[in-house]
């Protein structure tokens, strides 16, 4: 039986938007009326080191930390961070990394985090409109259009 809490771990390097991606996801889930908890590990993020953020959501969530081996989804912004975060992924979990999108089609390479949320969105039961609203709430207006396009690139392949 599937547990009632969905576990998502987002990993990458400092400056890649790991925390911003988890903020967007947490905002989306909260806006849908679900309980959501989020935690972050910054490590040496100021120097381009590993960063990860756990987002857990469902009817009732009691802890913000995803237990090792229980991530339903592992979203890794930089594929070289897969080995660093692999232990978080459940045996039947889904790995989403930058190989799932055509990065060359991004008009701004910094929006790869949002493009990967687009890939993740295919696995979660939230409308595109709800995702777009969360993106708009969490990014400055000057970045709206480029990130909406990035999201759709990830969502639509």
Buried (B, 14 or more C-beta within 10 A) or exposed (E): EEEEBBBBBBBBBBBBBBBBBBBBBBBBBBBBEBBBBBBBEBBEBEEEEBBBBBBBBBEEBEEBBBEEEBBBBBBBBBEEBBEBBBEBBBEEBBBBBBEBBEEEEBEEEBBBBBBBBBBBBEEBEBEBEBBBBBBBEBBEEEBEEBBBBBBBBBBEE
